[in-house]
Amino acid sequence: MSFIVAVQAGVTAAAFDREPTAAELDVIEREMPAIQAEVELLDAQIAILDRPVSELDTRRIRRARNKLLTARCELANQGGTGEAA
């Protein structure tokens, strides 16, 4: 029996063997406050997965959600879509 195997390296190597462009790095830098706020919210949510939720946890999650909302609003008001060309 003969196996047919696709050679993925020849097809996909060119797309992934490069450094980010200056435009992509600018987009990442512009979105960094929103990314950090998302990480903070995830940290707060993960912290309560295996224990009862306290009032302090509730406030921490609420603060993280508000911070994320603020960061997303600022990003939207900058006029960029947040996508690299």
SULPE-V304304 format. One record per helix or strand of 2 or more residues. SS is the DSSP state (H for helix, E for strand). FROM is the first residue (numbers start at 1). TO is the last residue. If there is no record, write none. Layout:
SS_FROM_TO / SS_FROM_TO
This chain:
H_8_16 / H_22_47 / H_55_77
